Amino acid sequence: MNNFKIDVSVDCILSQAQKRIDELQLVIEFLQKQLEKAPEGSLNGTSSHSQLQWQRIVGTKRFYLSSGNSKLIKALAQKKYNALLLEDFKRQRKALDKLINSYVPQNGEKTYMSMSERWRKQIVPLNIPDSEYADLWQSLRYKGKTIENTGFLTSKGECVRSKSEIIIADVLASLCIPYRYEFPHKMKNGDLSRCIDVYSDFTCLNIHTRKEFVWEHFGLMDDAEYARNAVAKIEMYQNNGYFLGDNLIFTMETHEKPLNSKIVRDLVKKYLI
């Protein structure tokens, strides 16, 4: 889909920076509380006759601390460490705040879209806009499994195999997630001896990361034979490089515990938006 031999990856710097800022802020608040509870004064160590002597400094006064004051020595040493650490984390936080305020992610899409349509027709963009990429991805023609009229129709008018698949398809459509129903993937079978076509229930695209996810729904998990086959299928996906949360999503249900549309929506928001 891209005529360039290079591609500019999705820019996650700002989100990663904000995550780091949030982490730093928690540590900063923790260190500040620790310093508030620390003993008064500071610790100074001097060498005398090859032995280290500790002094506690409070204002202009100095007090020598004997080995019997080990608890206080440790508390004051920890106080110094916490204070140095606090300053370091504050510097990191300040640098990241500056980055957040000044950095504008750009993978070329904004520049491309700023040009008129007549100009865009003459250009091969470094990265095509998400909407165009999604349209191209969605337009791929393929031959899925043969399906008779089940009576289960999605909001897009597609015929699927169950009410639960209607739920998944309609949530995907409502959140504008491109998907292919029962798209064939070449995979090695259970004993890895040959390749077979595996018609995954849904193959979905995260438009922003441009990453594909396979979504399998296991709808009869209270049936022992079906459950064994489901476990074998999940294992086959793993043997072919598909892992839960990375590029594989699956949902399950039983007769007593049907598919929850909220869970479907939460999964879509987690992995596909």
N, C-alpha and C positions, 0 to 999 in steps of 0.2 A: 504493500500500500504506500510505500515511501520510495521515491526514486533516488534518494540520497543513500550512500553507503554508511552514513552515520545517522544517528538519531539522538535527539536531545531528550534525556529521560525526564520523567515527571518530577517537578521541583517540589521536594518535601522539606526544604530547609526551614521555612517559617514554622511549619507544624512541629518539626523536631526541636527547633529553638524554643518554641513556646512550652513544649513538654519539659525541656531542660530547665527553663525558667521556673516552672511550677515546682519541679523537684528541688531546685536551689532555694526557693522561697521557704519550703518546708524545713530544710536544713538550717537556713538562716534563723527562722523563728525558734527552732529547737535550741540552737547555740545561744541565742539571746536569752532564753529562759534559763539555760544552764549558767550563764555568766551572772545573771541576776541573783542566783542562789549561791554563787561561789563566795568563799571567805574574802574578807576585806584585805586589800593590799596585793603585793606582787612578790614573786620569789626571785632571789638572786643566788647564784652559786659561785663560790670562789675556791681556788685550790690553795691549800696550805700544807706544806710538808707531804706532798703527794696524796693528800686527802681532800675530798670535796666537802666544803662547809656550806651550809644553806643559811640564807638570811631572809627574813620576812621584812618587806619594806612597806610601811604605812605612812604616807605623807613624807615627812622629813626624818622619821624615826626608823631605825634598823634594829631587828631582834634576831639574835642567833637561834637557830633551831637545832636541837639535839636529835639523835636517832629516835628518841622517844616521841618525837613529833612527826613520825612518818605519815600519819593520816593527813595532817595539815600540809605537809610537804607535797604529797601526791595531789591534794586538792588544788593547791596553788599552781603546781606544774600543769595540771589539767586545765586550769583557768587560762594560763598563758597559751597553751596549745589551742584551746577553743577560740581565744581572741584572734590568734593568727589565722586560724581556719575561717573564722567569720569574715575577716577582711578579704581573704582570698575569694570566698564565695560571693561576697558583695561585688568584687571587681568583675567576676565572671557574669554576675547578674547585670551589671551596668553595661558591659560589652554586648550582651545579648539583647538588652533593651534597645541599645543603639542600632543593632542589626535589624531588629523588628521594625523600628521606625523608619529606617532608610532603605531597606532591601525590597526591591520589587521583582518578584519572580517573573521570568519571561523565557518561554521556550520557542518564541517566534510566532506563536498564534496571534498575539495582539497586533504585531506588525502586519501580518498577512491580512487580518480582517480589517485593518485600518485603510487598506487600499481598495479602490473601487473594483466592482465585479469585472469590468473590462480589463483591468490590470491583472487581477487574480487569474484570469483565464490564460495569461501569457507566462505565468510563473509556476515553477515547481517548488512548493513550499518545503522548508526544512521539516516542519511538523504541521500536518493538516489539522484543522480545528476538531475538537472532540465530536461535534455534531456530524461533521462530514465523515470522520473515522467510523462513528457508530452506524451511519447509513451504509457505508461500504461493507462493514462487517455483517450487518443485517441482510444485505442484498445477496449474499453468497447462496447459490443454488445447491441443494443437496437432496439426496433421496433417503428419506427416513424409513422406518418400519411401516409395513402396511397396517392400516387401522380401519376397521369397519365403523359404521355409524354407531357410536356408543350412546349418543344422546347427551354426552357431556360436552358442552360448548363453552369456551372461554369468552371473555368480553370482546376479544378480537375475532371471534367466530371460528376459532380453531377447534377441531375435534380432539379431545384428550381421553384418557382411559379411566378417570375417576373424579369424584367431587374434590378430592384433595389436590389433584393436579390442577383443577380449575382455580382453587384458592391460590396456589403458588403462582400460576400464570397470571392471574389477575392482580396479585400484589406486585409482581415484576412490572406488569404493564402500567399500573397506577403510579409507580415510582420511576417510570421511564427507563427501565433497565432493558437493554437489548437482550434477547434470548433466542435460542434455536431449540425447537422441541424435537426430541429423539434424534439428535444429530449423531452420525456414526463416528466413533473414534477407533483407530487401529490400536489394538492392545494385545499383548501376549496373554494367552489363556492361563488357567490355573497352574498347570505344570510347566509353563514357559516354553512349551515345545513349538507353538505356532502362533501366528497372529490371527485375531478374529475381529469382526466389527462389533463394537459395544455401543448400543444405542442408548446413551445416557438420557434420563428423563428431560433434563434441561441443561443446556450449555449457555452460560450467562457471561456478559461482558461488563466489567467495571470500566466505564467510559474514561474516567479520570486517570486511572493507572494503566488502562488498556490491557488488563490482565483477564484471562478467561478462567471461569470456575465451572466445574461440573457439579450439577445438583441432582442427587438421587433421592427419591422418596420411597421409603419402605412402609407399605401400608397394611401389612397383615402380620405384624410381629408377634401376635399371640398364636400364630400357627407355627408349630415346631419346625416343619420342613421348610417353610418360607423363611423363618429366622435363620436356619442353617445356611440357606442359599444367600441370604443378605450378608451374613458374616463373610462368606466366601467371596462375594462380589466386592466388599470393602477391601478385603485382602488383595484381590486382583488389582484394584485401583492403586493400592499402595505399592505393589510390585511394579507398577507402570509409572510411578512417580507422582501419584496424586495423593495428597495428604490433607487431612481435615484441617480447615482453617487457612491452608496455604492456597490450594487450588481445588479443593473438594468441600462441598457442603452436603450434608444429608439430614433428612428429617424422617421421623418414624411415627407410627401410631398403632394402636390396638383397637379392638372393638369398643372397649370401655374407655379408652383414652384417645379420642379422635384428634386429628391435626388441629392445632391452635393457630388461627390466622395471625395473632399477635407475635407468636414465635417466628413465623415466616417473615413478617415485617421487620422484626428485630434482626434476623439473620441478614436480610437484604441490606439494612442500614449499616450493619457491622462490616460486611465484606464487599458489597457491590456499589456503595455510594461514596 
